[in-house]
Each structure stands twice: as C-alpha cells, then as structure tokens.
Amino acid sequence: MSYTAHIDTFAADNLPPVELQPEFVFELPELQFPERLNCAAELLDRHVKEGRGERLCIQAEGLRWTYAELQDKANRIANVLTRQLGLVAGNRVLLCAPNNPMMVACWFGVIKAGGIAVAAMPLLR
C-alpha cells in the first residue's frame, strides 16, 4: 500500500506507529475509493464534473456560491500556492480565519495543491 504522494513527508513521518493507528474499514460500496485520493476532487470537482456545477454550494449573508464558483476560486488559490509561492505536496499551510466562504475556498485550494490545511480560528489564539 502506498501511503502518500507527498514530497514533504513531515506529517507522514510523525504519525504514531502503525499498531497505534485506527483501522479504517470501508466495506460499503459507496465507500470504495482509489488508493490515492485528493478529497477536493471527491467533495468539490465531482459535482461540477457530474453536471451539478450551477447548484448552490455555499450560502452566507449576502453571498451565494455555486459548486463551479467555489471550484474556480479554489483552483485560483491552488495555482498561486504552487506557481507563485512554491508549495509542494505535503507542505502544511496554516489557515487562520473565521468560518466564512473564503476560508472554505482557501481550504479547498490548499488540498487541491497537495498541501495539508491546518485550520484555526482567530478567536482561539
């Protein structure tokens, strides 16, 4: 089994020993996923690919984003992270923001870029 595609292996290298990790059992048909999976592809891109891009995805006060709009924002963020800031798969990215739609877009952008999103709220510092 391949554990990660991360170039920066800090997170994987610092996991507890295998015998102390939980056993994940995915026997239901709807829980069958490939060995390697970028969760942004399953949670966001799949909806656009399957024709649900114009459906409402996020709603906040005065704001409504469809799956396609959220995907566009996340893709732009992922491009900035990788092309301008040099993020490589496995790098950790601290996201310190209130729970709002842009935080969601940033989280998906980090995941799409292969990073590890570490979310924190400013009120909890």
C-alpha positions as CSV (number, residue, x, y, z in Angstrom):
1,M,0.0,0.0,0.0
2,S,1.2,3.5,-0.9
3,Y,0.7,5.9,2.0
4,T,1.3,9.3,0.4
5,A,2.2,11.2,-2.7
6,H,3.6,14.0,-0.5
7,I,7.1,15.3,-1.3
8,D,7.3,16.9,2.1
9,T,6.8,13.8,4.3
10,F,6.9,15.6,7.7
11,A,3.3,14.8,8.5
12,A,3.5,11.1,7.5
13,D,6.9,10.7,9.2
14,N,5.4,11.9,12.5
15,L,2.3,9.7,12.7
16,P,2.0,7.3,15.5
17,P,3.3,3.7,14.9
18,V,1.0,1.7,12.6
19,E,-0.1,-0.6,15.5
20,L,-1.4,2.5,17.3
21,Q,-3.3,3.9,14.3
22,P,-7.0,3.3,13.9
23,E,-8.1,0.6,11.5
24,F,-10.3,2.1,8.7
25,V,-12.8,-0.4,7.3
26,F,-14.6,0.7,4.1
27,E,-16.7,-2.2,3.1
28,L,-19.8,-0.4,1.8
29,P,-19.9,0.1,-2.0
30,E,-20.3,3.9,-1.6
31,L,-17.1,4.0,0.5
32,Q,-14.9,2.5,-2.2
33,F,-12.2,5.0,-3.2
34,P,-8.9,4.7,-5.1
35,E,-5.7,4.1,-3.1
36,R,-4.7,7.7,-3.6
37,L,-7.4,10.4,-3.4
38,N,-7.4,14.2,-3.3
39,C,-10.5,14.8,-1.3
40,A,-11.2,18.1,-3.2
41,A,-11.8,16.0,-6.3
42,E,-14.4,14.0,-4.5
43,L,-16.0,16.7,-2.4
44,L,-16.0,19.6,-5.0
45,D,-14.8,18.7,-8.5
46,R,-17.1,15.7,-8.8
47,H,-20.2,17.8,-8.5
48,V,-19.0,20.1,-11.4
49,K,-17.9,17.1,-13.5
50,E,-21.3,15.4,-13.0
51,G,-23.3,18.4,-14.1
52,R,-24.1,20.0,-10.8
53,G,-21.8,23.0,-11.1
54,E,-24.6,25.5,-11.1
55,R,-26.2,24.2,-7.9
56,L,-25.8,26.1,-4.7
57,C,-22.8,25.0,-2.7
58,I,-22.3,27.8,-0.1
59,Q,-24.6,30.4,1.2
60,A,-23.7,33.1,3.7
61,E,-25.1,36.5,4.5
62,G,-25.3,38.4,1.1
63,L,-23.3,35.7,-0.7
64,R,-24.2,32.6,-2.7
65,W,-21.6,30.4,-4.5
66,T,-22.3,27.5,-6.8
67,Y,-20.0,24.5,-6.9
68,A,-18.5,25.9,-10.1
69,E,-17.8,29.3,-8.5
70,L,-16.2,27.6,-5.4
71,Q,-14.1,25.4,-7.7
72,D,-12.9,28.4,-9.7
73,K,-11.8,30.2,-6.5
74,A,-10.1,27.1,-5.1
75,N,-8.3,26.5,-8.4
76,R,-7.0,30.0,-8.4
77,I,-5.8,29.7,-4.9
78,A,-4.1,26.4,-5.6
79,N,-2.3,28.0,-8.6
80,V,-1.0,30.9,-6.5
81,L,0.2,28.4,-3.8
82,T,2.1,26.2,-6.3
83,R,3.2,28.6,-9.0
84,Q,4.0,31.7,-7.1
85,L,4.6,30.6,-3.5
86,G,6.3,27.2,-4.2
87,L,4.1,24.9,-2.3
88,V,4.9,21.3,-2.8
89,A,2.7,18.3,-1.9
90,G,2.8,17.6,1.8
91,N,3.6,21.2,2.9
92,R,1.5,22.4,5.8
93,V,-0.5,25.6,5.4
94,L,-2.0,27.4,8.4
95,L,-5.4,29.0,7.6
96,C,-6.3,31.4,10.4
97,A,-9.6,32.9,9.6
98,P,-13.2,33.0,10.7
99,N,-15.6,30.4,9.3
100,N,-16.6,32.0,6.0
101,P,-16.9,31.1,2.3
102,M,-13.3,32.4,1.6
103,M,-11.9,30.1,4.3
104,V,-13.7,27.2,2.5
105,A,-12.2,28.3,-0.8
106,C,-8.7,28.5,0.8
107,W,-9.1,25.1,2.4
108,F,-10.0,23.5,-0.9
109,G,-7.2,25.4,-2.6
110,V,-4.6,24.0,-0.2
111,I,-6.0,20.5,-0.6
112,K,-6.1,20.8,-4.4
113,A,-2.4,21.9,-4.4
114,G,-1.5,18.8,-2.4
115,G,-0.9,20.7,0.8
116,I,-2.1,19.9,4.3
117,A,-4.6,22.5,5.5
118,V,-4.3,23.4,9.2
119,A,-7.4,25.4,10.0
120,A,-7.5,27.7,13.1
121,M,-10.0,30.4,14.2
122,P,-8.5,33.8,15.2
123,L,-10.7,33.8,18.3
124,L,-8.9,30.6,19.6
125,R,-5.4,32.0,19.6
